[in-house]
Amino acid sequence: MPVDLSKLSHPKVKAAITALQNGDAKTWFTLFTDDVQLYDDGNQMQFNNFFKKALGHERFTSIDKVENNGLDVYGNFHSDQWGDFKTFFKFQLGKEGKISHLEIGQASF
């Protein structure tokens, strides 16, 4: 069943989550700066390597809460590798309007 993305109010975040849900690597990577920083549970990760593995294998199963002007997304998540859990994706935009920083991790809400 498709996830309701109507709570996503920020156009860049909605585009990124839609690409994630569809496993659409081409669209996903165009939304981010070349020097994007990724943190997973506080640990800095290599963005391209991380998402080349994750796209098509990880997705939200529900969007439960959106905060910070639409930049912070909380929901239930499925990973083929790690199973099902609650997560957050916190986006920050760079000067050129692309996503320059993404923090992801397990959430409790």
ChimeraX attribute file (.defattr): number of C-alpha atoms within 10 A of each C-alpha:
attribute: neighborCount
match mode: 1-to-1
recipient: residues
	/A:1	4
	/A:2	8
	/A:3	12
	/A:4	12
	/A:5	16
	/A:6	8
	/A:7	14
	/A:8	22
	/A:9	14
	/A:10	15
	/A:11	11
	/A:12	19
	/A:13	22
	/A:14	18
	/A:15	16
	/A:16	22
	/A:17	20
	/A:18	19
	/A:19	20
	/A:20	21
	/A:21	19
	/A:22	16
	/A:23	19
	/A:24	15
	/A:25	16
	/A:26	9
	/A:27	15
	/A:28	18
	/A:29	17
	/A:30	12
	/A:31	18
	/A:32	22
	/A:33	17
	/A:34	13
	/A:35	10
	/A:36	17
	/A:37	17
	/A:38	21
	/A:39	17
	/A:40	17
	/A:41	14
	/A:42	10
	/A:43	11
	/A:44	11
	/A:45	14
	/A:46	13
	/A:47	19
	/A:48	13
	/A:49	9
	/A:50	12
	/A:51	18
	/A:52	13
	/A:53	10
	/A:54	17
	/A:55	18
	/A:56	17
	/A:57	16
	/A:58	21
	/A:59	23
	/A:60	26
	/A:61	19
	/A:62	16
	/A:63	20
	/A:64	16
	/A:65	14
	/A:66	19
	/A:67	13
	/A:68	10
	/A:69	9
	/A:70	18
	/A:71	20
	/A:72	20
	/A:73	23
	/A:74	23
	/A:75	21
	/A:76	17
	/A:77	19
	/A:78	17
	/A:79	16
	/A:80	11
	/A:81	9
	/A:82	9
	/A:83	9
	/A:84	15
	/A:85	16
	/A:86	19
	/A:87	20
	/A:88	26
	/A:89	20
	/A:90	19
	/A:91	21
	/A:92	17
	/A:93	18
	/A:94	13
	/A:95	8
	/A:96	8
	/A:97	12
	/A:98	16
	/A:99	23
	/A:100	19
	/A:101	18
	/A:102	20
	/A:103	19
	/A:104	19
	/A:105	17
	/A:106	16
	/A:107	14
	/A:108	10
	/A:109	10
